[in-house]
């Protein structure tokens, strides 16, 4: 299960990504409710996805 817990302090690679409006609003709401930055939430989501990538297909 995904849990918000780790702060990504050394995130220093800048990238531009585009979100659908609905996904952006959901992520923004979750970040606000958990008192973390939008960027931190996105990094944690990506980390979680990579750690669990392919688990469903094995």
NUPAKE-60824 format. One record per atom (N, C-alpha, C): residue in three letters; residue number from 0; x, y, z; atom name. Coordinates in steps of 0.2 Angstrom, whole numbers, plus 5000, padded with zeros to 4 digits. Atoms other than C-alpha are relative to their C-alpha. Layout:
<nodes>
<node "ala",NUM,<X,Y,Z>,"CA">
...
</nodes>
This chain:
<nodes>
<node "unk",0,<5004,4994,5000>,"N">
<node "unk",0,<5000,5000,5000>,"CA">
<node "unk",0,<5004,5006,5000>,"C">
<node "unk",1,<4996,4994,5000>,"N">
<node "unk",1,<5006,5017,4996>,"CA">
<node "unk",1,<4999,5005,5006>,"C">
<node "unk",2,<5001,4996,4994>,"N">
<node "unk",2,<5010,5028,5011>,"CA">
<node "unk",2,<5005,5006,4999>,"C">
<node "unk",3,<4995,4994,5000>,"N">
<node "unk",3,<5017,5046,5012>,"CA">
<node "unk",3,<5004,5000,5006>,"C">
<node "unk",4,<4996,5000,4994>,"N">
<node "unk",4,<5032,5046,5023>,"CA">
<node "unk",4,<5007,5003,4999>,"C">
<node "unk",5,<4994,4998,5001>,"N">
<node "unk",5,<5048,5051,5015>,"CA">
<node "unk",5,<5001,5006,4996>,"C">
<node "unk",6,<4999,4994,5003>,"N">
<node "unk",6,<5054,5068,5011>,"CA">
<node "unk",6,<5006,5000,4995>,"C">
<node "unk",7,<4995,5001,5005>,"N">
<node "unk",7,<5064,5069,4995>,"CA">
<node "unk",7,<5004,5007,5000>,"C">
<node "unk",8,<4996,4994,4999>,"N">
<node "unk",8,<5077,5082,5000>,"CA">
<node "unk",8,<5005,5002,4994>,"C">
<node "unk",9,<4995,4999,5005>,"N">
<node "unk",9,<5089,5080,4986>,"CA">
<node "unk",9,<4998,5000,4993>,"C">
<node "unk",10,<5003,5000,5007>,"N">
<node "unk",10,<5077,5082,4971>,"CA">
<node "unk",10,<5003,5007,4997>,"C">
<node "unk",11,<4997,4994,5003>,"N">
<node "unk",11,<5087,5094,4960>,"CA">
<node "unk",11,<5001,5000,4992>,"C">
<node "unk",12,<5000,5001,5007>,"N">
<node "unk",12,<5084,5088,4942>,"CA">
<node "unk",12,<4993,5003,4998>,"C">
<node "unk",13,<5007,4997,5002>,"N">
<node "unk",13,<5071,5100,4934>,"CA">
<node "unk",13,<4998,4997,4993>,"C">
<node "unk",14,<5003,5002,5005>,"N">
<node "unk",14,<5059,5093,4922>,"CA">
<node "unk",14,<4993,5003,4999>,"C">
<node "unk",15,<5007,4997,5001>,"N">
<node "unk",15,<5043,5099,4914>,"CA">
<node "unk",15,<4996,4994,4998>,"C">
<node "unk",16,<5005,5005,5002>,"N">
<node "unk",16,<5028,5087,4914>,"CA">
<node "unk",16,<4993,5003,5000>,"C">
<node "unk",17,<5007,4998,5001>,"N">
<node "unk",17,<5010,5089,4909>,"CA">
<node "unk",17,<4995,4995,5003>,"C">
<node "unk",18,<5005,5005,4997>,"N">
<node "unk",18,<4996,5082,4919>,"CA">
<node "unk",18,<4993,5002,4997>,"C">
<node "unk",19,<5006,4998,5001>,"N">
<node "unk",19,<4978,5081,4915>,"CA">
<node "unk",19,<4997,5004,5005>,"C">
<node "unk",20,<5003,4996,4995>,"N">
<node "unk",20,<4967,5093,4924>,"CA">
<node "unk",20,<4998,4996,5006>,"C">
<node "unk",21,<5003,5004,4995>,"N">
<node "unk",21,<4958,5079,4934>,"CA">
<node "unk",21,<5006,4997,5004>,"C">
<node "unk",22,<4995,5003,4996>,"N">
<node "unk",22,<4974,5071,4939>,"CA">
<node "unk",22,<5004,5005,5004>,"C">
<node "unk",23,<4997,4995,4996>,"N">
<node "unk",23,<4982,5087,4944>,"CA">
<node "unk",23,<4996,5002,5006>,"C">
<node "unk",24,<5004,4998,4994>,"N">
<node "unk",24,<4968,5092,4955>,"CA">
<node "unk",24,<5000,4994,5006>,"C">
<node "unk",25,<4999,5005,4995>,"N">
<node "unk",25,<4968,5075,4964>,"CA">
<node "unk",25,<5006,5000,5004>,"C">
<node "unk",26,<4994,5000,4997>,"N">
<node "unk",26,<4986,5075,4967>,"CA">
<node "unk",26,<5001,5007,5005>,"C">
<node "unk",27,<5000,4994,4996>,"N">
<node "unk",27,<4985,5093,4973>,"CA">
<node "unk",27,<4996,5000,5006>,"C">
<node "unk",28,<5005,5001,4994>,"N">
<node "unk",28,<4971,5089,4985>,"CA">
<node "unk",28,<5004,4995,5005>,"C">
<node "unk",29,<4997,5005,4996>,"N">
<node "unk",29,<4981,5074,4992>,"CA">
<node "unk",29,<5006,5004,5003>,"C">
<node "unk",30,<4994,4996,4998>,"N">
<node "unk",30,<4997,5085,4994>,"CA">
<node "unk",30,<4997,5005,5006>,"C">
<node "unk",31,<5002,4996,4995>,"N">
<node "unk",31,<4987,5098,5003>,"CA">
<node "unk",31,<4997,4997,5007>,"C">
<node "unk",32,<5002,5004,4994>,"N">
<node "unk",32,<4978,5086,5015>,"CA">
<node "unk",32,<5005,4997,5004>,"C">
<node "unk",33,<4994,5004,4996>,"N">
<node "unk",33,<4995,5078,5020>,"CA">
<node "unk",33,<5005,5005,5001>,"C">
<node "unk",34,<4995,4995,4999>,"N">
<node "unk",34,<5004,5095,5021>,"CA">
<node "unk",34,<5007,4999,4998>,"C">
<node "unk",35,<4994,5001,5003>,"N">
<node "unk",35,<5017,5091,5009>,"CA">
<node "unk",35,<5000,5004,4993>,"C">
<node "unk",36,<5000,4997,5006>,"N">
<node "unk",36,<5022,5099,4993>,"CA">
<node "unk",36,<4998,4996,4994>,"C">
<node "unk",37,<5002,5004,5006>,"N">
<node "unk",37,<5015,5094,4976>,"CA">
<node "unk",37,<5006,4996,4997>,"C">
<node "unk",38,<4994,5003,5003>,"N">
<node "unk",38,<5033,5090,4970>,"CA">
<node "unk",38,<5002,4994,5004>,"C">
<node "unk",39,<4998,5005,4996>,"N">
<node "unk",39,<5036,5079,4985>,"CA">
<node "unk",39,<4995,4994,4999>,"C">
<node "unk",40,<5005,5005,5001>,"N">
<node "unk",40,<5020,5069,4982>,"CA">
<node "unk",40,<5001,4997,4994>,"C">
<node "unk",41,<4999,5003,5006>,"N">
<node "unk",41,<5024,5066,4964>,"CA">
<node "unk",41,<5006,4996,5000>,"C">
<node "unk",42,<4994,5004,4999>,"N">
<node "unk",42,<5041,5060,4968>,"CA">
<node "unk",42,<4999,4994,5004>,"C">
<node "unk",43,<5001,5006,4996>,"N">
<node "unk",43,<5035,5048,4981>,"CA">
<node "unk",43,<4995,4995,4996>,"C">
<node "unk",44,<5004,5004,5004>,"N">
<node "unk",44,<5022,5042,4969>,"CA">
<node "unk",44,<5004,4996,4994>,"C">
<node "unk",45,<4995,5003,5005>,"N">
<node "unk",45,<5035,5039,4955>,"CA">
<node "unk",45,<5004,4994,5003>,"C">
<node "unk",46,<4996,5005,4996>,"N">
<node "unk",46,<5046,5030,4968>,"CA">
<node "unk",46,<4996,4994,5001>,"C">
<node "unk",47,<5004,5005,4999>,"N">
<node "unk",47,<5032,5019,4973>,"CA">
<node "unk",47,<4998,4996,4994>,"C">
<node "unk",48,<5002,5003,5006>,"N">
<node "unk",48,<5027,5015,4956>,"CA">
<node "unk",48,<5006,4996,4997>,"C">
<node "unk",49,<4994,5004,5002>,"N">
<node "unk",49,<5045,5010,4951>,"CA">
<node "unk",49,<5002,4994,5004>,"C">
<node "unk",50,<4999,5006,4996>,"N">
<node "unk",50,<5047,4999,4966>,"CA">
<node "unk",50,<4995,4994,4999>,"C">
<node "unk",51,<5005,5005,5001>,"N">
<node "unk",51,<5031,4990,4962>,"CA">
<node "unk",51,<4999,4998,4992>,"C">
<node "unk",52,<5001,5001,5007>,"N">
<node "unk",52,<5033,4990,4943>,"CA">
<node "unk",52,<5001,4992,4998>,"C">
<node "unk",53,<4999,5007,5002>,"N">
<node "unk",53,<5030,4973,4936>,"CA">
<node "unk",53,<4998,4994,5005>,"C">
<node "unk",54,<5002,5005,4995>,"N">
<node "unk",54,<5024,4964,4952>,"CA">
<node "unk",54,<4994,4997,4998>,"C">
<node "unk",55,<5006,5003,5002>,"N">
<node "unk",55,<5007,4961,4944>,"CA">
<node "unk",55,<5001,4995,4994>,"C">
<node "unk",56,<4999,5005,5006>,"N">
<node "unk",56,<5014,4952,4929>,"CA">
<node "unk",56,<5005,4994,5001>,"C">
<node "unk",57,<4995,5006,4998>,"N">
<node "unk",57,<5026,4940,4938>,"CA">
<node "unk",57,<4996,4995,5003>,"C">
</nodes>
